[in-house]
Amino acid sequence: MKKIFIFFVFAGLLFSNDSGYFGPKQVKQIEYKAEIQDTGCIKVELKGNSYIITSEFSLPDGMWARLDKDKTENLKNIKIGKDKFYSETEKFTLERTIKRNEECIEVREKIKNKTNELLPVIVRHKTEIPNVKEHYLGGLRIYLKRGVSSDPANPTTIVITDNGSIGFLPLDDVFRVHIQNFVAGNIYGIADNELVIKPDTEYEARWTIFVSEDKDYFSVINAMRRFLDVNFTIPGSECSFTNRGKANKIPESWLNQFKPPVFVNVDMTPEELKQYFTYKNAYFVIVTAAAEMHNFQLYQNSDPEPIKQIIKRIKEAKPDTKVLPYFHCFIETSKDAKEKYKDAITLLPNGEQADYGKPELPLFFPTLENSFGKDQEKEIELLIDKFGFDGIYWDEFEYSSTKYHYGQPHDGYSADIDPQTHKIIRLKSSVTLLTQPWRVKMVEKILNEKKKLLVINGNPHTETILKYKVPRFVETGSISNCTRAQLFTPIALGDHLTERSEKDAYRKMLEALDYGCVYYWYYYLIWPEYPTLTSYMFPITPIEINKGYIIGKERIITKVSGYFGWGDNAEAEVHYFDSEGREVKKETEKVKKEGKTYYKVDLGEYESCAIVRKEKR
């Protein structure tokens, strides 16, 4: 009796206070004050909270130019105006301005190299906060007082205190690619430790400061999402399929790991294919167009008819599907690749070619000028025009395995810099920056010239790419990778390492919800025996993502109990799923609070719910 009593007391607390009500935040102007001080540092105040953001820029011989709280250091010719600060060193000029936005302060810094040589500049922006409840680097909560993160997909430093929160986010392409988020004692900030500026050239860095009275990580992330304008519609679910026929058996020892052990293949009956794609609610279906994925010559020489028949069978099974081919722009395995594409070999610091874990998978980089870029463009055209796919699935879009190329051409911005002397150790090129003009051209070709679809593995690393509103997911060999999805489309790809059944996949969906993510199916041998949560997951236009649930315009997906609504009086259908991921019937109480409708959701362990908004007729 005692245990039962405690449970009901807990349940009463959960559903009786305001924290149990979940709906979209009413966004309004945050009443902060932000000023550039006489020393060039930035002061931000919000209802009793005060933050001083100081900055430092490296000089030769291990020296620093500083915009500190009480003074400037090693700067001259200082000019101060409204929201402006100008100064100089012997090597560069620095002009800082700020722009006040609804939920953040945008900082712009123009740094001009006054010399006729490449100029290395280490840049750091930081604030001191003595009493901190939680802090996050790159989306991960850090429990130590020293730590760094360098993840352009989530380049955030977020600090939570008893009185509110502050977050830092780099914006421009170079700063985001070079990002280092850090904590050192009570100091929190962002840095670029790899920047070089070309002779007599100006570089503009842009970064933001988010402040709020809210005291949780997801409030800051959602403010950043609104600022970046990334809450667009994800049209549907996705699953991988195979081009393997029934004659191409796989070892029973491998197949028997799956429950049930169904040999999924293209020669299955129409009824089996219909069940497979319908129960997974597949909108995008990914297949490989050739026997070997990374071989341009095979794509050139392959007969397209077998693939066209596979596409036809998939669409007969589920007519609304969009079938996309696997594409990867950094690996090439054709026999003469190293000679043919010698102007595109990705080099390591020791001068050897980089590879994808083994020499048989060598890495190259495509550009608008080199031979590899020209052939990779032809491969995209073949996949769309010759094979008849509905678009492209692009694996590892930003880079593959190796972030930097240590050879020519140079990207114009990157180097290894000695942290003590501030001298260039060696130049390097970000593969992301080096290949971006080519990748932008290809995205434009796919979306605008060919009028086709695009799905991408990996979320944006640059502001330039951020503008292309296409579904992008992250792999979940480690579920914490979902933090990399939180600043674009919050989609988690299933885990091919651990998922062996539909129940496994469903449990991974729930883990992804802890990071505010929806789910795409991965391994094709997982046979769906019944429709599950993905049946009601899409389409979804995120409004807010949170720990355990996501609120979209069309639906709310949750694994946590509470009262859920959209801040209006919308009618909705409520679908419940048990701990196995099977839909179960359950009554839902509608509650009115302050003139708004909420749906009372009560869930047990491993249970979930989809609240699907009804359109007004």
Buried (B, 14 or more C-beta within 10 A) or exposed (E): EEEEEEEEEEEEEBBEEEEBBBBBBEEEEBEBEBBBBEBBBBBBBBEEBEBBBBBBBBBEEEEBBBBBBEEBEBBEEBEBEEBEBBBBBEBBBBBBBBEEBEBBBBBBBBBBBBEEEBBBBBBBBBBBBEEBEBBBBBBBEBEEEEBBBBBBBBBBBBBBBEEBBBBBBBBBBBBBBBBBBBBEEEBBBBBBBBBBBBEEEEBEBBBBBBBBBBBBBBBBBBBBBBBBEBBEBBBBBBBBBBBBEEEEEEEEEEBEEBBEEBBBBBBBEEEBBBBBBBBBBBBBBBBBBBEEBBBBBBBBEBEBEBBBEBBEBBBEBBEEBBBBBBBBBBBBBBEEBBEBBEBBBBBBEEEEBBBBEEEEBBBBBBBEEBBBBBBBBEBBBBBBEBBBBBBBBBBBBBBBBBBBBBBEEBBBBBBBBEEEEBEBEEBBBBBBBBBBBBBBBBBEBBBEEBEBBBBBBBBBBBBBBBEBBBBBBBBBEEBBBBBBBBBBBBBBBBBBEBBBBBBBBBBBBBBBBBBBBBBBBBBBBBBBBEBBBBBBBBBBBBBBBBEBBBBBBBBBBBBBBBBBBBBEEBEBEBBBBBBBBBBEEBEBEBBEEEEBBBBBBBBEEBBBBBBBBEEEE
